[in-house]
Structure formats: C-alpha cells, structure tokens
Amino acid sequence: MITQRFNTNVEWRNYWPPNHYMFGMFQMLEYLENYLPHEEHTEMIEIGCYMGESTMMFAASNMFNKIHAIEPFKGEEEFNKLFGYNWEMIKKEYLLNTRHWDNRNIITLWEDYSYDIADKFKDGSVDFIYVDGSHEYEDVKKDIELYLPKIKQGGLIAGHDYMKHFQGCIDAVQETVGEPDEIFRDYSWIKKI
C-alpha cells in the first residue's frame, strides 16, 4: 500500500520535497525530547491518526506512556480518493502499524470524531496534542479550541500541514495559539503552552 509517510506517491507529494514526512517527524520528535517534561507518566492525544504511521512513530519514541489516537475511519479523505482506498483498508493498515503497542496498553484507539469525545479527557491531563484531522479552517480551529484546555501547563500542542496549500490550517493556528514556535520539514507546527 502507498502510505502518506513511508511510501508516498509522486502525485501526492507534488507540493513538497521527497522524504519530508520522515525527516519532519524526526525533527519534531527531537524537539519533543528536548521540551517535554520528563515525568514517570507522559500522555498525548493524536487527532487524526489515519493509517497509524505517526502513531507508531510517537509510540516508538518511548516518550509516551499513553497515546490516545482519534480517528473515525469514515468521512471524506483526499488520499482515499486519489488512490482508491476505503476506510476498511485504512483501519487495517492502522492496526498493522500499531500492533506492537496495543498489547502493552500504550495506544488507545478512539474510533470517533474528535469533537464528539473531547469531554472524555480531563482538562490539564495531557502533555502533548497533535492535530492532524481535517485540514479545513473551521475543523482545525474547533479541534484546537476543544483540546487546548486538555494540555498541562508547560505542555505542547502541534499539528500538521502548516502550509499555503492548507491556508485554513495556518489561519486557524494563528487565530487560536498565535505564531508557532517551530515549523518542521513536514510542515508540522508546534507551540508550547
């Protein structure tokens, strides 16, 4: 299967350099290693985990004892349209990519829309949130507004696709948290709270 991070198709990456996903994720993980509080229990939420590639990388970093991965596995998705994928295939790929961590209770999959389960997480309870669901302005803004209170003081919020191709994403980030502290090669952004 052609994936977004590990085996991207030229058609999909026509507005960014090859290997941007991998190197960008490595940059962000290094940043997190330097700025996340090193506590006995570190928890994160990933909004929009799709095939589980970034979920796997977050888990493999060993920085998090608990990862809440949120993905409804339904709705509109550009990647599915481009390559003829369906949500059943995507979920199967997610389960394959995260298989090494589900038996250790590190990753919890929430198969729902982020806005429907925001109240399941206590305010001030997580160290890091990564927003990569819908890239539409209203959706990104809503995710940030709903989940920002969930972050502990001194924690971090980040997201994906901070690029002109997704101007709505840039606008939503700037309106809710201001200018990012850092933008990585894969167009992930990050902001300390």
Secondary structure, DSSP 8 states (H G I E B T S, - for coil): ---SSSS--TTTTTTS-TTHHHHHHHHHHHHHHHHS---S--EEEEE--TTSHHHHHHHHTT--SEEEEE--S-S--HHHHHHT--HHHHHHHHHHHTHHHHTTT-EEEE-S-HHHHGGGS-TT-EEEEEE-S--SHHHHHHHHHHHGGGEEEEEEEEES--SGGGHHHHHHHHHHT-S-SEE-TTS-EEEE-
